[in-house]
């Protein structure tokens, strides 16, 4: 019944959020805010299932005044979109198993360009984890072979709102 499906998804997502709370370290959150603050621009990639997280990050970062660019590959332009990455920029890459080959390639391009990289992924063994400067390992809920993005979106919201509080606090202290 639909109510049973809702219960199953809700229960699984509650567990995923509890796992997120228990396993994301305070130091990593603080470091991510510093990386956001010091970046000239933020480039964000998340393809297939990860796309909603990437789109949200771009939307939210732009709303708090941070230059943010979505690397979405529209019209096959992913390589061209990533050529603007420099050592002054930050790439936030989101990918979960099965990992998008294009996301892995862009992470490697960012590493070559000496950009800072934050990876949001499901395993420290993910191909985007090793090149990253900071890795958030997120275990989203999976119910009947459908994976949720509840924990990933929660993390994305926490990163952006923490950054917004940081820049707001800096503005007040001046």
PyMOL commands that set and color helices and strands:
alter all, ss='L'
color gray80, all
select helices_A, chain A and resi 2-23+26-38+48-63+74-76+78-82+101-112+150-173
alter helices_A, ss='H'
color red, helices_A
select strands_A, chain A and resi 42-46+68-70+90-95+116-121+134-137+142-143+146-147
alter strands_A, ss='S'
color yellow, strands_A
deselect
rebuild
show_as cartoon
